[in-house]
């Protein structure tokens, strides 16, 4: 099931994944600056942390996508849907 999800998300991961991770990183940095200088609400800090961890998860997914496809492939076949 996870293999099929990774194959389905392949165009998103290799097309929009890394730029979206960069935008999430910039958003988390911006939220940290906003939390330091304008408002000290815990909601801002939780948003910054969530944005940073989403950036990290998306970066790891983009980096190791082919490895996960290889590890989660159906057993008994060496079919790889992408090169």
N, CA and C atoms as an extended XYZ file, in Angstrom:
249
Properties=species:S:1:pos:R:3:atomname:S:1:resname:S:1:resid:I:1 pbc="F F F"
N         0.819       -1.185        0.000 N   UNK     1
C         0.000        0.000        0.000 CA  UNK     1
C         0.870        1.260        0.000 C   UNK     1
N         1.911        1.254        0.822 N   UNK     2
C         2.818        2.402        0.860 CA  UNK     2
C         3.566        2.538       -0.465 C   UNK     2
N         3.888        1.398       -1.075 N   UNK     3
C         4.562        1.418       -2.376 CA  UNK     3
C         3.682        2.093       -3.428 C   UNK     3
N         2.406        1.749       -3.445 N   UNK     4
C         1.493        2.347       -4.415 CA  UNK     4
C         1.337        3.846       -4.166 C   UNK     4
N         1.330        4.251       -2.908 N   UNK     5
C         1.248        5.667       -2.580 CA  UNK     5
C         2.490        6.410       -3.059 C   UNK     5
N         3.663        5.819       -2.872 N   UNK     6
C         4.899        6.454       -3.333 CA  UNK     6
C         4.946        6.557       -4.853 C   UNK     6
N         4.452        5.530       -5.547 N   UNK     7
C         4.407        5.581       -7.010 CA  UNK     7
C         3.413        6.647       -7.460 C   UNK     7
N         2.279        6.750       -6.768 N   UNK     8
C         1.279        7.750       -7.110 CA  UNK     8
C         1.799        9.171       -6.888 C   UNK     8
N         2.590        9.381       -5.835 N   UNK     9
C         3.106       10.704       -5.505 CA  UNK     9
C         4.398       11.063       -6.234 C   UNK     9
N         4.878       10.176       -7.093 N   UNK    10
C         6.155       10.417       -7.782 CA  UNK    10
C         6.206       11.748       -8.535 C   UNK    10
N         5.179       12.116       -9.330 N   UNK    11
C         5.271       13.415      -10.029 CA  UNK    11
C         5.316       14.600       -9.061 C   UNK    11
N         4.588       14.517       -7.959 N   UNK    12
C         4.602       15.598       -6.977 CA  UNK    12
C         5.950       15.693       -6.284 C   UNK    12
N         6.497       14.557       -5.900 N   UNK    13
C         7.748       14.544       -5.142 CA  UNK    13
C         8.899       15.082       -5.978 C   UNK    13
N         8.968       14.678       -7.247 N   UNK    14
C        10.087       15.131       -8.074 CA  UNK    14
C         9.817       16.447       -8.779 C   UNK    14
N         8.579       16.909       -8.789 N   UNK    15
C         8.284       18.176       -9.444 CA  UNK    15
C         8.219       19.338       -8.470 C   UNK    15
N         7.403       19.200       -7.447 N   UNK    16
C         7.113       20.315       -6.553 CA  UNK    16
C         7.717       20.098       -5.170 C   UNK    16
N         8.224       18.922       -4.889 N   UNK    17
C         8.674       18.586       -3.545 CA  UNK    17
C         9.765       19.470       -2.983 C   UNK    17
N        10.855       19.611       -3.702 N   UNK    18
C        11.979       20.414       -3.179 CA  UNK    18
C        11.670       21.907       -3.092 C   UNK    18
N        11.023       22.511       -4.099 N   UNK    19
C        10.658       23.925       -3.914 CA  UNK    19
C         9.681       24.137       -2.758 C   UNK    19
N         8.769       23.207       -2.567 N   UNK    20
C         7.847       23.318       -1.440 CA  UNK    20
C         8.580       23.175       -0.115 C   UNK    20
N         9.578       22.318       -0.054 N   UNK    21
C        10.386       22.183        1.162 CA  UNK    21
C        11.145       23.472        1.444 C   UNK    21
N        11.651       24.112        0.400 N   UNK    22
C        12.334       25.389        0.587 CA  UNK    22
C        11.366       26.462        1.092 C   UNK    22
N        10.159       26.491        0.541 N   UNK    23
C         9.171       27.453        1.019 CA  UNK    23
C         8.779       27.195        2.472 C   UNK    23
N         8.673       25.933        2.851 N   UNK    24
C         8.376       25.613        4.246 CA  UNK    24
C         9.512       26.047        5.164 C   UNK    24
N        10.748       25.886        4.718 N   UNK    25
C        11.887       26.344        5.516 CA  UNK    25
C        11.869       27.858        5.685 C   UNK    25
N        11.608       28.571        4.600 N   UNK    26
C        11.536       30.029        4.691 CA  UNK    26
C        10.366       30.475        5.567 C   UNK    26
N         9.260       29.761        5.504 N   UNK    27
C         8.116       30.088        6.355 CA  UNK    27
C         8.450       29.872        7.822 C   UNK    27
N         9.149       28.793        8.129 N   UNK    28
C         9.505       28.545        9.528 CA  UNK    28
C        10.483       29.602       10.044 C   UNK    28
N        11.430       30.019        9.215 N   UNK    29
C        12.356       31.083        9.624 CA  UNK    29
C        11.601       32.390        9.826 C   UNK    29
N        10.684       32.684        8.932 N   UNK    30
C         9.881       33.889        9.069 CA  UNK    30
C         9.013       33.862       10.318 C   UNK    30
N         8.445       32.709       10.631 N   UNK    31
C         7.636       32.599       11.849 CA  UNK    31
C         8.478       32.762       13.107 C   UNK    31
N         9.700       32.273       13.075 N   UNK    32
C        10.593       32.459       14.222 CA  UNK    32
C        10.896       33.940       14.419 C   UNK    32
N        11.214       34.645       13.327 N   UNK    33
C        11.471       36.080       13.444 CA  UNK    33
C        10.229       36.825       13.918 C   UNK    33
N         9.085       36.433       13.405 N   UNK    34
C         7.837       37.074       13.827 CA  UNK    34
C         7.565       36.809       15.311 C   UNK    34
N         7.839       35.588       15.745 N   UNK    35
C         7.653       35.259       17.156 CA  UNK    35
C         8.617       35.994       18.066 C   UNK    35
N         9.822       36.248       17.590 N   UNK    36
C        10.814       36.959       18.416 CA  UNK    36
C        10.509       38.444       18.537 C   UNK    36
N        10.100       39.062       17.444 N   UNK    37
C        10.016       40.518       17.436 CA  UNK    37
C         8.607       41.081       17.609 C   UNK    37
N         7.582       40.372       17.204 N   UNK    38
C         6.252       40.971       17.213 CA  UNK    38
C         5.336       40.378       18.281 C   UNK    38
N         5.308       39.082       18.370 N   UNK    39
C         4.329       38.439       19.235 CA  UNK    39
C         4.961       37.196       19.848 C   UNK    39
N         4.699       36.976       21.109 N   UNK    40
C         5.299       35.798       21.750 CA  UNK    40
C         4.222       34.764       22.090 C   UNK    40
N         3.317       34.554       21.187 N   UNK    41
C         2.257       33.571       21.381 CA  UNK    41
C         2.813       32.166       21.153 C   UNK    41
N         2.411       31.196       21.965 N   UNK    42
C         2.882       29.820       21.736 CA  UNK    42
C         2.414       29.251       20.401 C   UNK    42
N         1.315       29.786       19.888 N   UNK    43
C         0.796       29.312       18.610 CA  UNK    43
C         1.793       29.592       17.487 C   UNK    43
N         2.464       30.727       17.542 N   UNK    44
C         3.474       31.064       16.531 CA  UNK    44
C         4.635       30.088       16.591 C   UNK    44
N         5.079       29.769       17.808 N   UNK    45
C         6.217       28.851       17.953 CA  UNK    45
C         5.848       27.440       17.513 C   UNK    45
N         4.635       26.994       17.820 N   UNK    46
C         4.198       25.668       17.361 CA  UNK    46
C         4.082       25.637       15.838 C   UNK    46
N         3.629       26.730       15.256 N   UNK    47
C         3.550       26.807       13.793 CA  UNK    47
C         4.936       26.762       13.168 C   UNK    47
N         5.882       27.455       13.762 N   UNK    48
C         7.259       27.441       13.245 CA  UNK    48
C         7.859       26.044       13.350 C   UNK    48
N         7.641       25.384       14.481 N   UNK    49
C         8.174       24.028       14.651 CA  UNK    49
C         7.504       23.051       13.687 C   UNK    49
N         6.199       23.172       13.516 N   UNK    50
C         5.491       22.290       12.584 CA  UNK    50
C         5.936       22.502       11.154 C   UNK    50
N         6.143       23.741       10.769 N   UNK    51
C         6.612       24.045        9.427 CA  UNK    51
C         8.018       23.495        9.208 C   UNK    51
N         8.869       23.623       10.210 N   UNK    52
C        10.238       23.110       10.076 CA  UNK    52
C        10.254       21.579        9.966 C   UNK    52
N         9.453       20.902       10.781 N   UNK    53
C         9.434       19.438       10.709 CA  UNK    53
C         8.777       18.932        9.429 C   UNK    53
N         7.806       19.667        8.902 N   UNK    54
C         7.236       19.314        7.603 CA  UNK    54
C         8.280       19.481        6.506 C   UNK    54
N         9.083       20.540        6.600 N   UNK    55
C        10.172       20.758        5.651 CA  UNK    55
C        11.178       19.613        5.713 C   UNK    55
N        11.526       19.212        6.917 N   UNK    56
C        12.477       18.114        7.100 CA  UNK    56
C        11.936       16.810        6.526 C   UNK    56
N        10.670       16.495        6.818 N   UNK    57
C        10.065       15.257        6.322 CA  UNK    57
C         9.981       15.255        4.801 C   UNK    57
N         9.599       16.370        4.212 N   UNK    58
C         9.498       16.443        2.759 CA  UNK    58
C        10.871       16.355        2.104 C   UNK    58
N        11.875       16.958        2.713 N   UNK    59
C        13.233       16.865        2.182 CA  UNK    59
C        13.743       15.423        2.223 C   UNK    59
N        13.505       14.739        3.327 N   UNK    60
C        13.922       13.338        3.419 CA  UNK    60
C        13.166       12.459        2.426 C   UNK    60
N        11.887       12.733        2.242 N   UNK    61
C        11.113       11.963        1.277 CA  UNK    61
C        11.623       12.195       -0.136 C   UNK    61
N        11.930       13.441       -0.479 N   UNK    62
C        12.448       13.739       -1.817 CA  UNK    62
C        13.832       13.130       -2.035 C   UNK    62
N        14.645       13.151       -1.012 N   UNK    63
C        16.013       12.653       -1.146 CA  UNK    63
C        16.058       11.140       -1.290 C   UNK    63
N        15.259       10.442       -0.500 N   UNK    64
C        15.330        8.979       -0.479 CA  UNK    64
C        14.135        8.313       -1.140 C   UNK    64
N        13.461        9.013       -2.052 N   UNK    65
C        12.269        8.462       -2.693 CA  UNK    65
C        12.583        7.198       -3.484 C   UNK    65
N        13.625        7.219       -4.290 N   UNK    66
C        13.976        6.033       -5.082 CA  UNK    66
C        14.397        4.866       -4.194 C   UNK    66
N        15.059        5.159       -3.092 N   UNK    67
C        15.463        4.093       -2.171 CA  UNK    67
C        14.236        3.430       -1.554 C   UNK    67
N        13.251        4.256       -1.150 N   UNK    68
C        12.019        3.692       -0.586 CA  UNK    68
C        11.266        2.878       -1.627 C   UNK    68
N        11.251        3.335       -2.882 N   UNK    69
C        10.611        2.546       -3.939 CA  UNK    69
C        11.304        1.201       -4.095 C   UNK    69
N        12.624        1.198       -4.013 N   UNK    70
C        13.368       -0.055       -4.148 CA  UNK    70
C        13.090       -0.982       -2.969 C   UNK    70
N        13.089       -0.437       -1.742 N   UNK    71
C        12.903       -1.272       -0.559 CA  UNK    71
C        11.478       -1.794       -0.428 C   UNK    71
N        10.488       -1.030       -0.865 N   UNK    72
C         9.092       -1.422       -0.689 CA  UNK    72
C         8.481       -2.068       -1.923 C   UNK    72
N         9.295       -2.378       -2.917 N   UNK    73
C         8.760       -2.972       -4.141 CA  UNK    73
C         8.138       -4.325       -3.845 C   UNK    73
N         7.229       -4.767       -4.684 N   UNK    74
C         6.665       -6.111       -4.498 CA  UNK    74
C         7.756       -7.167       -4.608 C   UNK    74
N         7.741       -8.111       -3.721 N   UNK    75
C         8.777       -9.154       -3.703 CA  UNK    75
C         8.634      -10.077       -4.902 C   UNK    75
N         9.766      -10.525       -5.387 N   UNK    76
C         9.772      -11.446       -6.515 CA  UNK    76
C         9.872      -10.754       -7.853 C   UNK    76
N         9.923       -9.446       -7.859 N   UNK    77
C        10.055       -8.742       -9.126 CA  UNK    77
C        11.097       -7.631       -8.976 C   UNK    77
N        11.712       -7.302      -10.057 N   UNK    78
C        12.676       -6.213      -10.025 CA  UNK    78
C        12.163       -5.050      -10.841 C   UNK    78
N        10.851       -4.947      -10.963 N   UNK    79
C        10.226       -3.871      -11.715 CA  UNK    79
C        10.394       -2.555      -10.973 C   UNK    79
N        10.965       -1.583      -11.656 N   UNK    80
C        11.052       -0.217      -11.115 CA  UNK    80
C        10.282        0.681      -12.066 C   UNK    80
N         9.277        1.402      -11.587 N   UNK    81
C         8.463        2.197      -12.498 CA  UNK    81
C         9.165        3.408      -13.094 C   UNK    81
N        10.261        3.848      -12.471 N   UNK    82
C        10.955        5.051      -12.936 CA  UNK    82
C        12.443        4.770      -12.964 C   UNK    82
N        13.126        5.535      -13.760 N   UNK    83
C        14.580        5.379      -13.833 CA  UNK    83
C        15.246        6.394      -12.952 C   UNK    83
